[in-house]
Amino acid sequence: MQSLTVADPSQVAAARRIAATVARAVGFGEVDQGRVALVATELAGNLVRHGRGGQLLVGSQAPDGPGEAPVVELLALDRGPGMTDIAACLRDGFSTAGTPGTGLGAIIRQSENFDIHSAPGSGTAILARLRRGRAALPPAAVSCAAVNLPKPGEEVSGDAWAFELGAETAALFVADGLGHGPLAAEASREAIRLFRRAPLAAPTEVLRSVHGGLRPTRGAAVAIARLDLAARVVAYGGIGNIAGTIVAADGVRRMVSLNGTAGHTARSIQEFRYPVLGLSLIVLCSDGLGTSWSLDRYPGLASRDPLLIAGVLCRDFARGTDDLTVAVLRAAAP
């Protein structure tokens, strides 16, 4: 994703242009580009007017298969005063800044998917997804999304992530190439390629394949979480400092990654199994995110869209000195 700082009205136009460029790059026509530009303008304007400045993330998803349409995602994050009454703020005509009060309504009408989290004193996060041709985005029992950003000052992220959904299993994989920049990105991309050869295999099999295949690269920290949807069990394995966490009805558990660097040193490759109950989240983070985060401070956030969850965690816990990936898999209760 691209990250844009929006702290001044002069930066709104730049946000609009960049969002339209992303839409054009994934095949959006002029009408759909116009929708994306409008949503970006409203989100960026809200960051200035209501959020005291903030961050606009713009990304895209390629089609999953034949006949599918690409998606543009926009995520606005601020640490402003937040909303006391979200429902009131979503109604056309409601305004706290002397405007016509139609901005959020316009975003909702132009988007195929909209989500929001806000609380007094905790800032606001708003997500809008737009699909080419206004194709519907049906709800899914298992969904996954991630924020992946380069270290400030770098052009590319040394992190990468991937998700695979099968009939009975789902797998989430994150790689953090050693260091930063193009060589780190090369290592993490190769890790993703190796993962995709057998993405739903047991974590130990995936890790052994990735460890052997990364030897020509500078190496990476890697982790995979494989969820058995029927048994409601997560099998997890990691090499290096990817942090894995389960947030479920029965509590929060930090999963175990072992020391090492895939492609260079891995004294032990092992998987650990964790049962999960009810609606559950699997969160995998590279070390660009601080370790002190907890969803307890954000009432209601755990039930929101995975990308909204990832965005809030990045907003509030990013170290700012490293590449950053926060990937969130959400599985509904059976």
N, C-alpha and C positions, 0 to 999 in steps of 0.2 A: 504494500500500500504506500501511497504518497502521503506525507504529513505536511500540512500547511498551517503556519501560524497566522491567525486572524485576530488582530488586536486593534485594527484601525479601519475606518470605512474605505480607505484607499485600497485595502487588501481584498475586499469583497470581489472586485472585478477579476483579480488574478485567480481567485478560487473558482469563479465561474468558468474562466477560460480553461483551466487545468482539468476541471471535471468534464467539460465538453470534449476536450482532447482525449481523455481516457475513454469516453463513450464512443467516439469516432474510431479509436484504435481497435475496439472489439466489435465493430460492424454495426453500430447504431446508425440509423438514418437521420435525416435532418430533424424530423418531428421528435424522435426519441432523444436526440441530442439536445433539443430545446427543452424537453422535460427535465433532463439531467441538469442543464444549466440553470433552470428555474429553481429546482430544489437546492442546488449548491448555493445560489444567491440568497435564498431564504435562510438556509442554515448558517451561512457565514454572517449574514446580517444579524441574526439572533445572537451569535457569539459576541458581536460588538455591542448590540443594544442591551442585551439582558445578562450576558455571561461575563462582562468585564474582560472580554477577549478570551481566546481559547484555541483549540486545535481542530482542524478539519482533516479527516482521513478519507482518502479516495482510493478505491480499488476496484477490481473487476474479477469476475469468475467466467472462465471459458465454458462452453456448453459441455454437459456431462455425456452426451451421446447424440446420435443422429436425430434431427428434428428438435433438439433442445435449443434454447435461445440464451445468448450471453446475458450476464447480469452486471450492473454497476452498483457498487455499495458506497454510501456516504455516511460517515460517522462523525458527528459534532460533539466535542467534549469541552466542558468548561468547569471551572471551580467557582462559579458565581454564587449568588444567593440561593439558587434553587427555586423550586415551585412549591407553594403551600397546597394548591389545589390543581392537580394535573388536569382533571376532567374539565374544569373551568377554562384553563389555558388553551385547551384543544378546541373550544367552541369559537366559531367565527364571531368576530365583534368584540372579543375579550382582549384587552390590552392593558399593560402596565407602563407603557412607554409612549403613549400618545399616538400610536400608529393605528391603522384601521383594524388591526387584530385578525388578519386573515392569513398570516404567514404559516402557522402550523397546519391550518386547514388546507392550504395550498400544497404543502409537502405531502400530506396524507393522500390528497386526491391524485397527485401525480405519481405516487409510489405504489408498487405492487406489495410491498411489505414495509411496515412502519412499526417502530418500537421506541419506547422512551423510559428513562428512569431519572427521577429527580426527587430531591428532598431538601427542605430548608437547611441551609448551611452546608450542604454536601455537593452542590453543583448539579449540572444536568448533562445527560448523555442522550443523544437522539440518533436513531438509525433509520436510514431510508434505503430500500433496495428497489431498483428499477430494472425491468426486464425488457429486452428488445421486443417491440410489437405488442407490449402490454400483456404478454403471456402470463397466465396465473402462476403463482408460486404456492403450490399446495403444501399444507402442513405435513410434517413428517414425524414419525415416532422417534427417529434418531436424527439429530442434526448436528452439524459441526461447523465451526468458523474459527478464524484466527486473525490476530493483528501481528504483522511481521514488518519490523522497521529497522533500517540500518542504524549503526552507531552515528550520532550527530557528526557531520562532516564527511561521512562516507557516501559514495554514490550507490553502492549495492549492499544488501544485507548478507552477512555471513551465515545467517540462519535459514532454514527451510522447514516446511512441514507438509504432511500429506494425510489424507483420510480415505479410507476404503470401507464401503458398506456392502456386506453380503447378505444372504438370506437369513442367516442365523447368527452372524457375528459382525462386529464393527471394529476397525483398527485405526488408531491415531498414532502418528509417528512424527517426532521432532528431531532435527539435527542442528547442531551448533558447530560450524566449522571453526577449527582452532584459529584464534586471532580474529582479524577483521579484513574487509576488503575482498578483492576478486579471488584470491587464492582460498580464502575461507568459504566464499560462495561456491567455488568449484567443488570443494570437499562436501559441502552440504547437499549440493545438487546431485552429486554422485551417490550419496547416501540415499537420497529419495529414489533415484533410479534403481538401486539395489533393492530397496524396500518394495517397490512396485512389481518386482519379479514374482513375489509370493506374499502379497500384503496381509493375507489372512492366516498365514502359517503361525505356528507357535512362536512366541517372542524369542526363545532361545535360538530357533532356526534363523529367524530374521537377523538377530544380532550377530550370529556367527557369519552369515553371508555378508553383512555390512562390514564387519571387522576385517574380514579377509579382503574384501573388494576395495577398501579405502587405503590399503598399504601404499599405492603410488601417490596419494595425496598427503596433505599436511595433517589429516585426521580430523575427527570431530567427536563431540559428545553427542550421544544419541539415546533415544528412549522410545519404546513402543508400549502402548496400552491396548490390549485386545479384549473386547467385551463380548462375552457369551450372552446373547440376548434372552435365551430361554432359561439358562441356569442362573443368570444375574450374577456372574462372577467375572472379575477383571483379572486377566493374567498380564503381569507387567514385568518388563525388564529394561534396565538402563545401564549404559557405560558412560561415566562422567557426570557432569553437574547439570543434567536436566532434572528439574523438580516435577514430580508427579503427585497430584492430589486428587482424592475422591471426596466429593461433597454429596452426601446422601441423607436419607431420612434417619439413618441410625448414627449420624455424626460425620466428622471430618477425619480422614486418614491420609497421612503422608506416606507415599509409596517409596520403596527402597531402590535407589540406583547405586551401583557399585563403582568404585574408583577405576579410573583408566581413561584412555583415549582410543576410540575405535579407529583401527588402522595402524595402531602403534603398540599400545600396552593395554591388555585386558586380562588380568590374572584369573578372573572368574567371570563366566557368563551364566547367569542364573535368572530364573523368573520367579516371581512371587504372586500368590493368588489372594484376591480380596473379594469377599461377597459384598453385594450392594443391595439396598432395599429401596423400593419406590422410585420416585423421580430422582435421578442422580446426574451429577456432573463429573466429568473427568477433565482435569486441567493439567496441561503440560506446559512448562515455562522454561525458557532458556535463562541463563544467569544475568540477563539484562533486566530481570524483574527482581525486586527485593523479596525476601523470604517472609516478611512479617505480615503479609496480606491476610485478610479474613473477610468472608462475605457477611459475617454477622453484623458488621457496621453499616450494611446496606440493606435494610428491610425490603423484601420483595425482589431483589436483584437476581437471586438464584433461579427464579422462574422465568426470567426474560430471555431474549434471544442470545445465543452463545456469543455472537459478535459484540453485542452490547456489553455483556459481562467482561469479555476480553478487553474492550475499550476502557471500561471504568478501571480495571486493574492496571492497565498501562498508564492511564492518566495519573493515578494516585501512587503507584509504586515503581515506576520506571526508574532505574538508576541514572540514566542519562549518560553513561560512560561506556556503553556496549551495544551490540546488536540486540534486538529485543523480539522475542516471539512469545505470545500467549495464545495457546490453542485450547478451545473448549469444546468438548463433546457432551451433548445432552441426550439422555435416554429417558423417555417417558416411562411411567410405571406400567407394568404389563397388565 
